Amino acid sequence: MDIHEYQAKDILKNYGVKIQEGIVADNPEKALEAAKQLHAETGTSWYVVKAQIHAGGRGKGGGIKLAKSLKEVKDLSEQILGMQLVTHQTGPKGKEVHKVLIAEDVYYPGENEPKEFYLSILLDRAHNCNTIMASTEGGMDIEEVAAKTPDKIVKERIDPSLGLQPFQARKIAFALGLEGIAFKEMVRFVNALYKAYVNSDASMFEINPVLRTSDGKILAVDAKVNLDDNALFRHQDLAELRDLSEEDPLEVEASKSGLNYVKLDGNVGCMVNGAGLAMATMDIIKLSGGEPANFLDVGGGANAKTVEAGFRIILK
């Protein structure tokens, strides 16, 4: 289950991860009030207005803007709220923006230049463990970094029987070239981030960028979190973060009927009993020159009502 940036940051903050502070708003007036509150709490006089959708590439799509005054906060919020934001992850139709996050400016001048890093934790199925990935190339698509400069990505695999060890957090901070206050801050950041990842039963945490501020603080400026659907029964508070407006309506309808459905772009509908057989059926369709319109696994215990619901969804 994907969640919004502001929700992800709330999870991180609860586990002691330092974040770029912000307040969510769903209209320009609330955005203005949020900016005033941020100024009172943090002292910031510049603000970042960030569209909240389940997709990356928001900045390139015009969904993240810097406001240098309260008036600009309101004006930019009016522009972004309600817009159809198109990014490389939304498809050509884009997604409508219903909320914005008004965040503090953390790129303030100081003794050193601010520096962006990349940090993620994910389930590495090939090695049966969690893996921490880090790079000095923050703020960029990690796929692009992996393709062009793979030597700039470091990986640290975590033994599930031992958990994250102190030397591993230090190793990551060393690999990122940090020293002094920033080094100690990064070690604490990595430890807190891993604790949040494990305790929330996540399948991925991606912090891009992680920022070393001009005075040596380490902050999560953005946060992308994917929670394991199969573990949500243990986290009712996290299950309530689900935003159905960000999901495909047919996939939402299918989940209510206990169906595993994923919409695709083809023209051959598929309804199969068993995920493995469903994948094989899709392969056969592709090999025969067709394109599957969907993935649909009705499950081993399907009854007539379940099958009927599956047919109705496919035919829509």
C-alpha positions as CSV (number, residue, x, y, z in Angstrom):
1,M,0.0,0.0,0.0
2,D,1.4,3.4,-1.0
3,I,0.9,6.4,1.2
4,H,1.4,10.2,0.7
5,E,4.6,12.0,1.6
6,Y,3.1,13.8,4.6
7,Q,1.9,10.5,6.0
8,A,5.3,8.8,5.4
9,K,7.0,11.7,7.2
10,D,4.6,11.3,10.2
11,I,5.7,7.7,10.5
12,L,9.4,8.6,10.3
13,K,9.0,11.4,12.9
14,N,7.4,9.0,15.3
15,Y,10.6,6.9,15.3
16,G,12.9,9.8,15.7
17,V,13.9,10.4,12.1
18,K,14.5,14.1,11.5
19,I,12.3,15.5,8.7
20,Q,11.6,18.7,6.8
21,E,8.7,19.9,8.8
22,G,5.4,20.6,7.0
23,I,1.6,20.9,7.4
24,V,-0.9,19.4,4.9
25,A,-3.8,21.5,3.5
26,D,-6.6,20.9,1.1
27,N,-7.4,24.5,0.1
28,P,-5.5,27.8,-0.3
29,E,-6.8,29.4,2.9
30,K,-5.6,26.4,5.0
31,A,-2.3,26.5,3.1
32,L,-1.8,30.1,4.2
33,E,-2.6,29.3,7.8
34,A,-0.2,26.3,7.6
35,A,2.6,28.7,6.4
36,K,1.9,31.1,9.3
37,Q,2.1,28.2,11.8
38,L,5.3,26.9,10.3
39,H,6.9,30.4,10.6
40,A,5.9,30.5,14.2
41,E,7.2,27.0,14.9
42,T,10.4,26.9,12.8
43,G,11.2,30.5,11.9
44,T,11.2,29.8,8.2
45,S,10.2,32.7,5.9
46,W,10.4,30.7,2.7
47,Y,8.1,27.7,2.0
48,V,7.9,24.7,-0.3
49,V,4.4,23.9,-1.7
50,K,4.3,20.2,-2.6
51,A,1.5,18.4,-4.4
52,Q,0.5,15.2,-2.7
53,I,-0.1,12.3,-5.1
54,H,1.1,8.7,-5.2
55,A,3.8,9.3,-7.9
56,G,7.4,10.4,-8.3
57,G,8.6,13.2,-10.5
58,R,6.3,15.8,-9.0
59,G,8.9,18.5,-9.2
60,K,9.5,18.0,-13.0
61,G,5.8,18.0,-13.5
62,G,5.3,21.4,-11.8
63,G,3.9,20.0,-8.6
64,I,6.6,21.4,-6.3
65,K,7.2,25.1,-6.0
66,L,9.2,27.5,-3.8
67,A,7.2,30.3,-2.2
68,K,9.2,33.3,-0.9
69,S,6.2,35.0,0.8
70,L,2.9,34.2,2.4
71,K,1.1,35.6,-0.7
72,E,3.1,33.2,-3.0
73,V,2.1,30.3,-0.7
74,K,-1.6,31.1,-1.3
75,D,-1.1,31.8,-5.1
76,L,0.9,28.6,-5.7
77,S,-1.5,26.5,-3.7
78,E,-4.4,27.8,-5.9
79,Q,-2.4,26.8,-9.0
80,I,-1.5,23.3,-7.7
81,L,-4.7,22.2,-6.0
82,G,-7.0,20.8,-8.6
83,M,-4.4,20.5,-11.3
84,Q,-4.0,17.3,-13.3
85,L,-0.4,16.6,-12.5
86,V,1.4,14.5,-15.1
87,T,4.7,12.8,-14.3
88,H,6.7,9.9,-15.7
89,Q,4.9,7.6,-13.2
90,T,1.3,8.8,-13.6
91,G,0.8,8.1,-17.3
92,P,-0.5,10.7,-19.8
93,K,-3.8,11.2,-17.9
94,G,-2.0,12.3,-14.8
95,K,-3.5,12.6,-11.3
96,E,-5.7,15.3,-9.8
97,V,-4.1,17.0,-6.8
98,H,-6.4,17.1,-3.7
99,K,-3.8,18.2,-1.1
100,V,-0.6,20.1,-0.8
101,L,2.1,19.9,1.9
102,I,3.4,23.3,3.0
103,A,7.0,22.6,4.1
104,E,9.7,24.7,5.6
105,D,12.7,25.7,3.6
106,V,15.7,23.7,4.7
107,Y,18.2,24.9,2.1
108,Y,19.3,27.9,4.1
109,P,22.8,29.4,3.8
110,G,25.5,28.6,6.3
111,E,29.0,27.4,6.9
112,N,28.8,24.6,4.3
113,E,26.8,24.1,1.1
114,P,23.8,21.8,1.5
115,K,24.3,18.4,0.1
116,E,21.7,15.9,-1.1
117,F,22.0,12.1,-0.7
118,Y,19.8,9.1,-1.6
119,L,18.9,6.4,1.0
120,S,16.4,3.6,0.8
121,I,15.6,0.3,2.5
122,L,13.9,-2.5,0.7
123,L,13.1,-6.2,0.8
124,D,15.8,-8.0,-1.3
125,R,14.0,-11.2,-2.3
126,A,17.1,-12.5,-4.2
127,H,19.1,-12.5,-0.9
128,N,16.3,-13.1,1.5
129,C,17.0,-10.0,3.6
130,N,16.5,-6.3,3.9
131,T,19.0,-4.1,2.0
132,I,20.0,-0.5,2.6
133,M,20.9,1.4,-0.6
134,A,22.7,4.7,-0.4
135,S,24.3,7.1,-2.9
136,T,25.9,10.5,-3.0
137,E,23.7,11.3,-6.0
138,G,20.6,12.5,-4.2
139,G,17.7,14.2,-5.8
140,M,18.1,12.1,-9.0
141,D,16.2,9.0,-10.2
142,I,18.1,6.1,-8.7
143,E,17.4,4.0,-11.8
144,E,19.3,6.6,-13.8
145,V,22.2,6.6,-11.4
146,A,22.3,2.7,-11.5
147,A,22.4,2.8,-15.3
148,K,25.0,5.5,-15.8
149,T,27.2,5.4,-12.6
150,P,26.5,2.2,-10.7
151,D,29.7,2.6,-8.7
152,K,28.0,5.5,-6.9
153,I,25.5,3.2,-5.2
154,V,26.5,1.3,-2.1
155,K,24.4,-1.6,-0.7
156,E,24.4,-3.0,2.8
157,R,22.5,-6.2,3.4
158,I,21.1,-6.8,6.8
159,D,21.1,-10.2,8.4
160,P,17.5,-10.8,9.5
161,S,18.6,-12.8,12.6
162,L,20.8,-9.9,13.8
163,G,19.2,-6.8,12.5
164,L,21.1,-3.6,11.6
165,Q,24.4,-3.5,13.4
166,P,26.1,-0.3,14.6
167,F,29.1,-0.8,12.3
168,Q,26.8,-1.0,9.3
169,A,25.2,2.4,10.0
170,R,28.7,3.8,10.3
171,K,29.8,2.1,7.1
172,I,27.0,3.9,5.2
173,A,27.9,7.3,6.7
174,F,31.6,6.7,5.7
175,A,30.6,5.7,2.2
176,L,28.7,9.0,1.8
177,G,31.8,10.9,2.7
178,L,30.5,12.5,5.8
179,E,32.5,13.6,8.8
180,G,32.1,15.5,12.1
181,I,28.5,16.4,13.2
182,A,27.0,15.3,9.9
183,F,28.6,11.8,10.3
184,K,27.1,11.3,13.7
185,E,23.7,12.6,12.5
186,M,23.7,10.2,9.5
187,V,24.4,7.2,11.8
188,R,21.5,8.2,14.0
189,F,19.3,8.8,10.9
190,V,20.0,5.3,9.4
191,N,19.4,3.6,12.8
192,A,16.1,5.4,13.3
193,L,15.0,4.9,9.7
194,Y,15.6,1.1,9.9
195,K,13.7,0.9,13.1
196,A,10.7,2.7,11.5
197,Y,10.9,0.4,8.4
198,V,10.9,-2.9,10.5
199,N,8.3,-1.8,13.0
200,S,5.8,-0.6,10.4
201,D,6.1,-3.8,8.3
202,A,7.1,-1.8,5.2
203,S,8.4,-3.3,2.0
204,M,10.1,-0.1,0.9
205,F,11.4,3.2,2.4
206,E,12.9,5.7,-0.1
207,I,14.2,9.0,1.1
208,N,15.3,11.1,-1.9
209,P,16.7,13.4,-1.1
210,V,18.3,13.1,2.4
211,L,19.7,16.5,3.0
212,R,22.8,17.5,4.9
213,T,22.0,21.1,5.8
214,S,24.5,23.9,5.8
215,D,24.9,23.4,9.6
216,G,25.4,19.6,9.5
217,K,21.8,18.4,10.2
218,I,20.6,15.3,8.4
219,L,16.9,15.6,7.3
220,A,14.4,13.6,5.2
221,V,13.2,16.1,2.6
222,D,11.0,13.7,0.8
223,A,9.7,10.2,1.7
224,K,8.2,7.4,-0.3
225,V,6.8,4.5,1.8
226,N,5.2,1.3,0.7
227,L,3.6,-0.8,3.4
228,D,3.1,-4.6,3.1
229,D,-0.6,-5.2,2.5
230,N,-0.3,-8.6,4.2
231,A,0.8,-7.1,7.5
232,L,-1.8,-4.3,7.7
233,F,-3.9,-6.4,10.1
234,R,-1.3,-5.7,12.7
235,H,-1.4,-1.9,12.0
236,Q,-4.9,-0.6,11.9
237,D,-3.7,2.9,12.3
238,L,-1.6,2.5,9.1
239,A,-4.3,0.8,7.2
240,E,-6.5,3.9,7.8
241,L,-3.9,6.0,5.8
242,R,-5.1,4.4,2.5
243,D,-6.3,7.0,0.0
244,L,-8.8,5.3,-2.3
245,S,-8.9,8.4,-4.6
246,E,-5.3,7.6,-5.6
247,E,-6.0,4.1,-6.7
248,D,-7.7,2.7,-9.8
249,P,-11.5,2.4,-9.2
250,L,-11.6,-1.1,-10.6
251,E,-8.8,-2.2,-8.4
252,V,-10.5,-0.8,-5.4
253,E,-13.8,-2.6,-6.3
254,A,-11.9,-5.8,-6.8
255,S,-10.2,-5.6,-3.4
256,K,-13.6,-5.3,-1.8
257,S,-14.6,-8.6,-3.4
258,G,-11.4,-10.3,-2.3
259,L,-9.9,-10.3,-5.8
260,N,-6.4,-9.7,-6.9
261,Y,-6.8,-7.4,-9.9
262,V,-4.4,-5.2,-11.8
263,K,-5.5,-3.2,-14.8
264,L,-3.3,-3.4,-17.9
265,D,-3.5,-1.8,-21.4
266,G,-4.3,-4.9,-23.6
267,N,-7.6,-6.2,-25.1
268,V,-7.8,-9.8,-23.8
269,G,-9.5,-10.2,-20.5
270,C,-8.2,-12.7,-18.0
271,M,-9.8,-14.4,-15.1
272,V,-7.8,-17.2,-13.6
273,N,-7.7,-19.4,-10.5
274,G,-4.3,-19.0,-9.0
275,A,-1.6,-16.3,-9.4
276,G,0.9,-18.6,-11.0
277,L,-1.5,-19.8,-13.6
278,A,-2.6,-16.2,-14.2
279,M,1.0,-15.2,-15.0
280,A,1.4,-18.2,-17.3
281,T,-1.9,-17.3,-19.1
282,M,-0.7,-13.8,-19.6
283,D,2.6,-15.2,-21.1
284,I,0.7,-17.4,-23.5
285,I,-1.4,-14.4,-24.6
286,K,1.8,-12.4,-25.3
287,L,3.4,-15.3,-27.1
288,S,0.4,-15.5,-29.3
289,G,0.6,-11.9,-30.3
290,G,-2.1,-10.5,-28.0
291,E,-2.0,-8.2,-25.0
292,P,-3.6,-9.0,-21.7
293,A,-6.1,-6.4,-20.5
294,N,-5.7,-7.3,-16.8
295,F,-4.3,-9.6,-14.2
296,L,-7.1,-11.2,-12.2
297,D,-6.6,-14.0,-9.7
298,V,-9.9,-15.1,-8.1
299,G,-8.2,-17.3,-5.5
300,G,-8.5,-20.9,-4.6
301,G,-11.7,-20.6,-2.6
302,A,-13.7,-18.7,-5.2
303,N,-17.5,-19.2,-5.3
304,A,-20.1,-18.2,-7.9
305,K,-20.5,-14.7,-6.4
306,T,-16.7,-14.1,-6.6
307,V,-16.6,-15.2,-10.2
308,E,-19.5,-13.0,-11.0
309,A,-17.8,-10.0,-9.5
310,G,-14.7,-10.8,-11.5
311,F,-16.6,-10.9,-14.8
312,R,-18.3,-7.6,-14.0
313,I,-15.0,-5.9,-13.3
314,I,-13.4,-7.3,-16.5
315,L,-16.3,-6.2,-18.6
316,K,-16.1,-2.7,-17.3
